[in-house]
Amino acid sequence: KITKEQQALMKVVVEAYNRHQIPQDVAKKLLQEQYSEEENFLLLTEMATSQVQVLVEFTKNIPGFLSLNHEDQIALLKGSAVEAMFLRSAQVFSRKMPNGHTEVLEERIRKSGISEEFMTPMFNFYKSIGELHMMQEEQALLTAIAILTPDRPYVKDQQAVERLQEPMLDVLRKLCVLQHPQEPQYFARLLGRLTELRTLNHYHAEMLTSWRMNDHKFTPLLCEIWDVE
Ligand SMILES: CC(C)c1onc(-c2c(Cl)cccc2Cl)c1COc1ccc(-c2ccc3c(C(=O)O)csc3c2)cc1
């Protein structure tokens, strides 16, 4: 049922997703440094900065992305960065990292100056992703689909983005039917996670504001992608 060109598209996206990961020496820092709120914030900032670099490289490998209008490429990256990082960090939680990253990452997020009201929706999302037991093909395609969301702010040629997103949605739908035959609603549940991600964007904007009010500093790359400072 999955055509040859759909196989090829999926292969490119999955390989790019696996090739571009946070370097192990950066990820390992999660385990080493102290646990002060300050130290946690600095580590998470380093993780996010590294993750954005990884995200940019992954996005450049999405077929057709580089032929989009350049301003639209930037608008898509800025509009999807937080969602892509929620998806990626959710894999860390659902992968139950052997080297204890999961507990440590949760601990550091819980003690990094994020107010309680954001913890619940954030960790509910992590739990809902974990319950899906997504295959890596599904993770890669879902991330590409989130990045290729046509109605991000400031996107001029939305049709061009739709033309790239639709084939991804078609492949993901077919893949879900093949990999989860006993669960016909699985594809719909995956798309439901994308809706949940949109609400997390709003919480994240408020998290940034409260960190900045407490004079927390971000890296130049994060300031650029999140329009802060
Ligand atoms: C600026 C900073 C304080 C911040 O602001 N909002 C968020 C933020 C938070 Cl706190 C939650 C969700 C999204 C964002 Cl942007 C963050 C931290 O963002 C992170 C981004 C990405 C990772 C992340 C990814 C992969 C992996 C892997 C792996 O792949 O093997 C191993 S360890 C690890 C760590 C963690 C944190």
PDBQT file of the ligand as one rigid body, heavy atoms in Angstrom, charges set to zero:
ROOT
HETATM    1  C1  LIG A 301      16.060  27.437  27.478  1.00  0.00    +0.000 C 
HETATM    2  C2  LIG A 301      15.676  26.235  28.331  1.00  0.00    +0.000 C 
HETATM    3  C3  LIG A 301      15.643  26.582  29.821  1.00  0.00    +0.000 C 
HETATM    4  C4  LIG A 301      14.315  25.731  27.908  1.00  0.00    +0.000 A 
HETATM    5  O1  LIG A 301      13.254  26.570  27.722  1.00  0.00    +0.000 OA
HETATM    6  N1  LIG A 301      12.195  25.828  27.389  1.00  0.00    +0.000 NA
HETATM    7  C5  LIG A 301      12.563  24.523  27.324  1.00  0.00    +0.000 A 
HETATM    8  C6  LIG A 301      11.717  23.424  27.015  1.00  0.00    +0.000 A 
HETATM    9  C7  LIG A 301      11.287  22.545  28.014  1.00  0.00    +0.000 A 
HETATM   10 CL1  LIG A 301      11.780  22.841  29.638  1.00  0.00    +0.000 Cl
HETATM   11  C8  LIG A 301      10.461  21.450  27.725  1.00  0.00    +0.000 A 
HETATM   12  C9  LIG A 301      10.076  21.223  26.396  1.00  0.00    +0.000 A 
HETATM   13  C10 LIG A 301      10.476  22.106  25.376  1.00  0.00    +0.000 A 
HETATM   14  C11 LIG A 301      11.299  23.191  25.703  1.00  0.00    +0.000 A 
HETATM   15 CL2  LIG A 301      11.809  24.257  24.455  1.00  0.00    +0.000 Cl
HETATM   16  C12 LIG A 301      13.923  24.434  27.657  1.00  0.00    +0.000 A 
HETATM   17  C13 LIG A 301      14.742  23.194  27.710  1.00  0.00    +0.000 C 
HETATM   18  O2  LIG A 301      14.552  22.553  26.427  1.00  0.00    +0.000 OA
HETATM   19  C14 LIG A 301      15.076  21.290  26.213  1.00  0.00    +0.000 A 
HETATM   20  C15 LIG A 301      15.237  20.901  24.885  1.00  0.00    +0.000 A 
HETATM   21  C16 LIG A 301      15.743  19.624  24.579  1.00  0.00    +0.000 A 
HETATM   22  C17 LIG A 301      16.101  18.740  25.598  1.00  0.00    +0.000 A 
HETATM   23  C18 LIG A 301      16.652  17.418  25.260  1.00  0.00    +0.000 A 
HETATM   24  C19 LIG A 301      16.398  16.824  24.017  1.00  0.00    +0.000 A 
HETATM   25  C20 LIG A 301      16.942  15.585  23.668  1.00  0.00    +0.000 A 
HETATM   26  C21 LIG A 301      17.760  14.909  24.584  1.00  0.00    +0.000 A 
HETATM   27  C22 LIG A 301      18.450  13.638  24.486  1.00  0.00    +0.000 A 
HETATM   28  C23 LIG A 301      18.416  12.746  23.306  1.00  0.00    +0.000 C 
HETATM   29  O3  LIG A 301      17.717  13.052  22.308  1.00  0.00    +0.000 OA
HETATM   30  O4  LIG A 301      19.112  11.686  23.377  1.00  0.00    +0.000 OA
HETATM   31  C24 LIG A 301      19.160  13.308  25.612  1.00  0.00    +0.000 A 
HETATM   32  S1  LIG A 301      19.010  14.511  26.767  1.00  0.00    +0.000 SA
HETATM   33  C25 LIG A 301      18.011  15.507  25.839  1.00  0.00    +0.000 A 
HETATM   34  C26 LIG A 301      17.475  16.744  26.192  1.00  0.00    +0.000 A 
HETATM   35  C27 LIG A 301      15.922  19.148  26.934  1.00  0.00    +0.000 A 
HETATM   36  C28 LIG A 301      15.392  20.415  27.235  1.00  0.00    +0.000 A 
ENDROOT
TORSDOF 0
